[in-house]
Amino acid sequence: MLLPVLLAACQQETILLPGRGAAPRDSSAIDTSGTTTDTTVVQRVGLVLAVRVGGEDSVLANALGWQTNAIPGAEVTVQRSGSSIRQTDRTGLDGSVEFPALLPGEYRVSAIRILTPSESSLLGPGNEDVDAFGGSTSLILEPPAAEDTLVIGAGRRGSLVISEWSFYIAIINGTPYEFGGFLELYNNSDRTVYLDGKLFGAGFSAAFESPVEPCSTWATYRNDPQGVWTETVFRFPGSGQDYPVAPGQTIVMATDAIDHGQLVTGGLNLRNAQFEFLGSGDVDNPTAANMIDVGPRPFTLFAHGFFFFTTAALPFLADAVDLSTLPTARLFASGREYVRIPANKLLDVAALRYFGPSLGPACPEMVHASIDGAAFLMPEDNPGGARSVQRRVIGSFATGRQVLLRTRTSARDFDYRVRTPGSLPRP
């Protein structure tokens, strides 16, 4: 029997105004860095949040016996913008939860409610793959108190998902080595998926504020509900059914499908990767199929094929689509052309960004909340690149095939763990 799996469907943006009641005044020192002695007194905010099922999924809430669509036992996490610290609590029988003493500011709030097998059995035909409810929202908290409702939805396991991301840039004798990275895919569905013709790319990820380009400059493209803007797109080779991925199978895509351990300390042996991004300066591994660069901007940097090298990454997978039919825009001073991959073609998106004192303020979102609810934060410090971003295992079938968490909220879906290319971590 399958253990519960979470997939989210509905996110919304909310601004909270002061609500009823007041949190006690906090007289503790405010010290966000751990090094200052600022003794400014600030009033904390008491947040009361109700978690409800919305839209068409209300029918499922009724089947589960949840009165007024209130979700009992949902795990709710609040995380203040610019901080890696999270607070977590669970909703009561009335579907509400209280966080009594939060600092004012902007927060990302997410909630998950995993169903028990007996609860899943109540949902009826056509809903066998609904194992949980989940979602997220953006909040701005102001003293003295706030109340609001987080509407979340039922989700489904999806098909092909991004299961691991590892693009740490090593330094060799003072020179960057960018070519030892990989991305892992996983078939999270019950059916064979064919990669032939599908798209992989790096979405627009201007995720940090700067004096030259504030977040508002590119908000139209970063926060577009109609899809993901990109200048970097690759197509999987194949003519239809050449590259099948069975349920529970992993696929590794490497910048260079070689043994990097021969070139850099801690480098991985990626010779068994199924796909690689071939560059003009590469040695081609004949056992790894070459991804096809379809633009709109060919990736030619350092002649070693594609790699992620920015402080934020938005990898995506999409069904086949003719790029010449898509909306385009020219961005930045160079007028580089971007295309928009339609939201209804996206199979999976991971929103990932580093955080640390050298990066400056983060923009409110990396992509529209209906595509991904909140980014996963990666610490700047990753000695030797030993850790990678990995999707959480949430359950397994009796056969042992694992099921991965897919809330469409990267902050929930991923962990930071020791790299495991080609295999999944233990639950």
C-alpha positions as CSV (number, residue, x, y, z in Angstrom):
1,M,0.0,0.0,0.0
2,L,1.2,3.5,-0.8
3,L,2.2,5.7,2.1
4,P,0.7,9.2,1.8
5,V,2.1,11.6,-0.9
6,L,1.6,15.3,-1.1
7,L,1.0,17.3,-4.2
8,A,-0.3,20.9,-4.1
9,A,-2.8,22.6,-6.3
10,C,-3.7,26.0,-5.1
11,Q,-1.6,29.0,-4.0
12,Q,-2.7,32.6,-3.5
13,E,-1.1,35.9,-2.6
14,T,-2.4,37.6,0.5
15,I,-1.6,40.8,2.4
16,L,-2.6,40.7,6.0
17,L,-3.8,43.7,7.8
18,P,-3.9,44.1,11.6
19,G,-6.6,41.8,13.0
20,R,-8.3,41.6,16.4
21,G,-6.4,41.1,19.6
22,A,-2.9,42.2,20.4
23,A,0.4,40.4,20.9
24,P,2.4,41.4,24.0
25,R,5.1,43.9,23.5
26,D,8.5,42.3,23.2
27,S,11.4,43.9,25.1
28,S,14.1,41.5,23.9
29,A,17.0,42.8,21.8
30,I,16.7,42.6,18.0
31,D,19.7,40.9,16.6
32,T,19.2,39.2,13.2
33,S,22.9,38.7,12.5
34,G,24.1,37.4,15.9
35,T,26.8,40.1,16.0
36,T,25.0,43.4,16.8
37,T,24.0,44.8,20.2
38,D,20.9,46.7,18.9
39,T,18.4,46.8,21.8
40,T,15.6,48.3,19.8
41,V,12.2,47.3,21.1
42,V,9.8,45.9,18.6
43,Q,6.2,44.7,18.9
44,R,5.6,41.1,17.8
45,V,2.7,40.0,15.7
46,G,0.3,37.3,16.6
47,L,-0.9,35.4,13.6
48,V,-4.0,33.2,13.5
49,L,-4.3,31.3,10.3
50,A,-7.2,29.1,9.1
51,V,-6.4,26.4,6.6
52,R,-9.2,25.5,4.2
53,V,-9.8,23.4,1.1
54,G,-11.0,25.6,-1.8
55,G,-12.5,25.4,-5.3
56,E,-13.4,22.1,-6.9
57,D,-11.6,20.2,-4.2
58,S,-14.3,21.1,-1.7
59,V,-16.0,17.9,-2.9
60,L,-13.1,15.9,-1.6
61,A,-13.2,17.7,1.8
62,N,-16.8,16.8,2.1
63,A,-16.0,13.2,1.4
64,L,-13.4,13.3,4.2
65,G,-16.0,14.7,6.6
66,W,-14.2,18.0,7.1
67,Q,-16.8,20.5,8.2
68,T,-16.7,23.9,6.5
69,N,-13.7,22.7,4.5
70,A,-11.5,23.2,7.5
71,I,-8.4,20.9,7.5
72,P,-7.5,19.4,10.8
73,G,-4.0,18.2,11.5
74,A,-2.3,20.2,8.7
75,E,1.3,21.0,9.2
76,V,1.9,24.8,8.8
77,T,5.3,26.4,8.4
78,V,6.0,30.1,8.5
79,Q,9.4,31.5,7.3
80,R,10.3,35.2,7.3
81,S,11.8,36.6,4.1
82,G,15.6,36.7,4.3
83,S,15.8,34.2,7.1
84,S,16.4,30.4,7.0
85,I,14.6,29.9,10.4
86,R,11.2,28.3,10.2
87,Q,8.4,27.8,12.8
88,T,6.1,24.9,12.4
89,D,2.8,23.9,14.1
90,R,-0.3,21.9,13.3
91,T,-3.9,23.0,12.9
92,G,-6.5,21.9,15.4
93,L,-9.9,20.3,14.8
94,D,-11.2,23.7,13.6
95,G,-8.5,23.9,11.0
96,S,-6.7,26.9,12.5
97,V,-3.3,27.5,14.0
98,E,-1.7,30.3,16.0
99,F,1.8,31.7,15.9
100,P,1.8,34.2,18.9
101,A,5.0,36.1,18.5
102,L,6.4,36.7,15.0
103,L,8.6,39.6,14.0
104,P,6.9,42.0,11.6
105,G,7.7,41.6,7.9
106,E,7.0,39.5,4.9
107,Y,6.5,35.7,5.3
108,R,6.0,32.7,3.2
109,V,3.5,30.3,4.7
110,S,3.0,26.8,3.5
111,A,0.7,23.9,4.7
112,I,0.5,20.2,4.0
113,R,-2.0,17.6,5.2
114,I,-1.0,14.0,4.4
115,L,-3.9,11.6,4.2
116,T,-4.0,8.2,5.9
117,P,-4.7,5.2,3.7
118,S,-8.2,5.0,5.2
119,E,-8.9,8.6,4.4
120,S,-7.6,8.2,0.8
121,S,-10.1,5.3,0.3
122,L,-13.0,7.7,1.0
123,L,-12.3,9.8,-2.1
124,G,-13.8,7.5,-4.7
125,P,-12.9,6.6,-8.3
126,G,-10.7,8.9,-10.2
127,N,-9.0,10.2,-7.1
128,E,-6.7,7.3,-6.3
129,D,-3.6,9.4,-6.7
130,V,-4.8,12.1,-4.2
131,D,-2.8,11.4,-1.1
132,A,-2.6,14.9,0.5
133,F,-3.5,18.6,0.3
134,G,-1.0,21.4,0.2
135,G,-0.2,24.9,-0.8
136,S,1.4,28.2,0.2
137,T,0.8,32.0,0.4
138,S,2.7,35.2,0.9
139,L,1.9,37.3,4.0
140,I,2.9,40.7,5.2
141,L,2.6,40.8,9.0
142,E,2.1,44.1,10.9
143,P,1.5,44.6,14.6
144,P,-0.4,44.0,16.7
145,A,-2.1,40.9,15.2
146,A,-3.3,39.4,12.0
147,E,-5.8,36.8,10.9
148,D,-6.3,35.2,7.5
149,T,-7.2,32.0,5.6
150,L,-4.8,29.9,3.6
151,V,-6.8,28.1,0.8
152,I,-5.0,25.0,-0.4
153,G,-5.9,22.2,-2.8
154,A,-5.6,18.5,-3.5
155,G,-2.8,17.5,-5.7
156,R,-1.6,14.5,-7.7
157,R,1.7,12.8,-7.9
158,G,2.5,14.2,-11.4
159,S,4.7,12.3,-13.8
160,L,8.3,13.2,-14.5
161,V,9.8,15.3,-11.7
162,I,13.2,16.9,-10.8
163,S,14.5,14.7,-8.0
164,E,18.0,16.0,-7.5
165,W,20.0,19.2,-8.4
166,S,23.8,19.5,-8.0
167,F,25.7,22.2,-9.7
168,Y,28.3,23.3,-7.1
169,I,31.2,25.2,-8.7
170,A,34.6,23.8,-7.4
171,I,37.8,25.8,-7.3
172,I,41.0,24.3,-8.6
173,N,44.2,26.3,-8.0
174,G,42.1,29.4,-7.9
175,T,40.2,28.6,-11.1
176,P,36.5,27.7,-11.1
177,Y,35.5,24.3,-12.3
178,E,31.9,24.3,-13.4
179,F,31.5,21.1,-15.2
180,G,30.9,18.4,-12.5
181,G,27.2,19.1,-12.0
182,F,24.2,17.0,-12.8
183,L,20.4,17.0,-12.6
184,E,18.4,13.9,-11.8
185,L,14.9,13.1,-13.0
186,Y,12.4,10.6,-11.6
187,N,9.2,9.0,-12.9
188,N,6.8,9.6,-10.1
189,S,3.8,8.2,-11.9
190,D,2.3,4.7,-12.5
191,R,3.0,4.7,-16.2
192,T,6.1,4.7,-18.5
193,V,7.1,8.2,-19.6
194,Y,8.9,8.8,-22.9
195,L,11.5,11.6,-22.9
196,D,11.6,11.9,-26.7
197,G,10.9,15.5,-27.7
198,K,10.3,16.8,-24.1
199,L,12.0,20.0,-23.1
200,F,14.4,20.9,-20.3
201,G,15.5,24.4,-19.6
202,A,16.6,27.1,-17.1
203,G,13.9,29.7,-16.4
204,F,14.4,33.4,-15.9
205,S,15.8,33.8,-12.4
206,A,16.5,37.4,-11.5
207,A,15.9,36.7,-7.9
208,F,17.8,39.3,-6.0
209,E,17.5,43.1,-5.5
210,S,20.3,45.3,-6.8
211,P,20.8,49.1,-7.0
212,V,21.0,48.9,-10.8
213,E,18.0,46.5,-11.2
214,P,15.5,46.4,-8.4
215,C,13.1,43.5,-8.2
216,S,10.3,45.6,-9.9
217,T,12.3,45.8,-13.1
218,W,11.7,42.2,-14.1
219,A,8.6,41.4,-12.1
220,T,6.4,41.1,-15.2
221,Y,8.5,38.1,-16.4
222,R,9.4,36.6,-13.1
223,N,5.9,36.6,-11.8
224,D,3.9,35.6,-14.9
225,P,1.0,33.2,-14.2
226,Q,1.0,32.2,-17.9
227,G,4.3,30.4,-17.8
228,V,8.1,30.4,-17.4
229,W,10.3,32.8,-19.4
230,T,13.6,31.3,-20.6
231,E,16.4,31.8,-23.1
232,T,18.0,28.4,-22.4
233,V,16.0,25.4,-23.8
234,F,17.2,21.8,-24.6
235,R,15.2,19.1,-26.3
236,F,15.6,15.4,-25.5
237,P,16.6,13.4,-28.5
238,G,14.4,10.5,-29.9
239,S,11.7,10.0,-32.4
240,G,8.8,8.9,-30.2
241,Q,9.6,5.9,-27.9
242,D,13.4,5.7,-27.9
243,Y,13.9,6.9,-24.3
244,P,11.4,5.3,-22.0
245,V,11.4,6.0,-18.3
246,A,9.6,3.3,-16.2
247,P,7.7,4.1,-13.0
248,G,10.3,4.6,-10.3
249,Q,13.2,5.0,-12.6
250,T,15.8,7.7,-12.3
251,I,17.6,9.5,-15.2
252,V,20.8,11.5,-14.7
253,M,21.7,14.5,-17.0
254,A,25.3,15.6,-16.6
255,T,27.1,18.7,-17.9
256,D,30.0,16.3,-18.7
257,A,29.4,12.5,-18.5
258,I,32.9,11.7,-17.3
259,D,34.7,10.8,-14.1
260,H,35.2,14.2,-12.5
261,G,37.1,12.6,-9.6
262,Q,40.1,12.4,-11.8
263,L,40.1,16.2,-12.2
264,V,38.9,17.7,-8.9
265,T,38.9,16.5,-5.3
266,G,35.4,15.2,-4.4
267,G,34.3,15.1,-8.1
268,L,31.7,12.5,-9.0
269,N,32.0,9.7,-11.5
270,L,29.2,10.6,-13.9
271,R,30.2,8.3,-16.8
272,N,27.0,6.4,-16.4
273,A,24.8,9.4,-16.9
274,Q,22.1,8.7,-19.5
275,F,22.3,12.2,-21.0
276,E,24.9,15.0,-21.3
277,F,25.1,18.5,-22.6
278,L,27.8,18.3,-25.2
279,G,29.9,21.5,-25.8
280,S,32.3,22.3,-28.6
281,G,35.3,21.7,-26.3
282,D,34.0,18.4,-24.8
283,V,35.0,14.8,-25.3
284,D,31.8,13.0,-26.2
285,N,30.7,10.1,-24.1
286,P,29.1,7.7,-26.6
287,T,27.0,6.0,-23.9
288,A,25.3,9.3,-22.9
289,A,22.7,10.7,-25.3
290,N,23.4,14.3,-26.2
291,M,20.7,16.9,-25.3
292,I,19.8,19.2,-28.3
293,D,20.2,22.9,-27.8
294,V,17.1,24.6,-29.3
295,G,17.7,28.1,-28.0
296,P,16.5,30.8,-28.4
297,R,20.1,31.6,-27.1
298,P,22.6,28.7,-27.6
299,F,24.6,27.9,-24.5
300,T,28.2,28.2,-25.5
301,L,29.9,29.4,-22.3
302,F,33.3,27.7,-21.7
303,A,32.4,25.1,-24.5
304,H,31.5,22.4,-22.0
305,G,27.8,22.2,-22.4
306,F,25.1,23.6,-20.1
307,F,25.5,24.2,-16.4
308,F,23.9,26.4,-13.7
309,F,26.2,29.2,-12.5
310,T,24.0,31.9,-11.0
311,T,22.9,32.5,-7.4
312,A,19.4,31.2,-8.3
313,A,18.2,28.4,-10.5
314,L,14.8,27.6,-12.0
315,P,15.1,24.3,-13.8
316,F,12.0,23.1,-15.6
317,L,10.7,20.1,-17.6
318,A,8.0,20.5,-20.2
319,D,6.1,18.6,-22.8
320,A,7.1,19.2,-26.4
321,V,6.1,22.5,-27.9
322,D,7.2,24.4,-31.0
323,L,9.2,27.4,-29.6
324,S,8.5,29.4,-32.8
325,T,4.8,29.6,-31.8
326,L,5.5,31.0,-28.3
327,P,5.4,34.6,-27.1
328,T,8.8,36.3,-27.1
329,A,10.5,39.3,-25.3
330,R,13.9,40.9,-25.5
331,L,15.4,41.6,-22.0
332,F,18.4,43.3,-20.6
333,A,20.5,45.9,-22.3
334,S,21.8,43.3,-24.8
335,G,18.2,42.6,-26.0
336,R,18.5,38.9,-25.5
337,E,15.5,37.0,-26.7
338,Y,13.4,35.0,-24.2
339,V,10.4,32.7,-24.9
340,R,7.5,31.8,-22.5
341,I,6.9,28.1,-21.9
342,P,3.2,27.8,-21.3
343,A,2.1,26.8,-17.8
344,N,0.0,24.0,-19.2
345,K,3.0,22.4,-20.8
346,L,5.1,22.4,-17.6
347,L,5.7,19.0,-16.0
348,D,7.8,20.2,-13.1
349,V,9.6,23.3,-11.9
350,A,12.1,23.7,-9.1
351,A,12.7,27.1,-7.6
352,L,16.1,27.2,-5.9
353,R,18.2,30.1,-4.6
354,Y,21.2,30.6,-2.4
355,F,21.0,32.7,0.7
356,G,23.7,34.5,2.7
357,P,25.0,37.9,3.7
358,S,26.8,38.5,0.4
359,L,23.7,38.1,-1.8
360,G,21.5,41.0,-0.7
361,P,17.7,41.1,-0.4
362,A,15.8,38.5,-2.3
363,C,12.9,39.4,-4.6
364,P,9.4,38.3,-3.4
365,E,9.2,35.4,-5.8
366,M,11.2,33.5,-8.4
367,V,8.2,32.4,-10.4
368,H,4.4,32.9,-10.1
369,A,2.9,31.2,-7.0
370,S,0.6,29.1,-9.2
371,I,3.7,27.5,-10.7
372,D,5.8,27.2,-7.5
373,G,4.8,28.6,-4.1
374,A,8.1,29.3,-2.4
375,A,11.8,28.8,-3.3
376,F,14.1,26.3,-1.5
377,L,17.0,28.2,0.2
378,M,20.5,26.8,-0.3
379,P,23.2,28.0,2.1
380,E,26.2,29.7,0.4
381,D,28.6,27.3,2.2
382,N,28.7,23.8,0.7
383,P,32.3,22.5,1.3
384,G,33.5,20.4,-1.6
385,G,30.0,20.4,-3.1
386,A,29.2,17.3,-1.1
387,R,25.5,18.2,-0.7
388,S,22.8,18.6,-3.3
389,V,19.2,19.6,-3.4
390,Q,17.0,16.5,-3.3
391,R,13.3,15.9,-3.5
392,R,11.9,14.3,-0.3
393,V,10.7,10.7,-0.3
394,I,7.3,10.6,1.2
395,G,6.3,7.0,0.8
396,S,6.5,3.8,-1.1
397,F,4.5,1.0,-2.7
398,A,4.6,-2.6,-1.4
399,T,6.9,-3.3,-4.3
400,G,9.4,-0.9,-2.8
401,R,9.0,1.8,-5.5
402,Q,9.3,5.1,-3.8
403,V,7.1,8.2,-4.2
404,L,8.4,11.7,-4.1
405,L,6.9,14.8,-2.5
406,R,5.5,17.3,-5.0
407,T,3.7,20.2,-3.5
408,R,4.7,22.7,-6.2
409,T,6.3,24.5,-3.3
410,S,10.0,23.9,-3.5
411,A,10.6,25.1,0.1
412,R,8.5,22.0,1.1
413,D,9.6,19.5,-1.5
414,F,13.3,19.6,-1.2
415,D,16.1,18.8,1.4
416,Y,19.8,19.4,1.4
417,R,21.6,16.0,1.6
418,V,24.7,14.1,0.5
419,R,24.7,13.7,-3.3
420,T,23.2,10.5,-4.7
421,P,23.1,10.6,-8.5
422,G,21.0,7.9,-10.0
423,S,19.4,6.8,-6.7
424,L,17.0,8.2,-4.2
425,P,17.7,8.9,-0.5
426,R,15.9,6.9,2.2
427,P,12.7,8.4,3.5
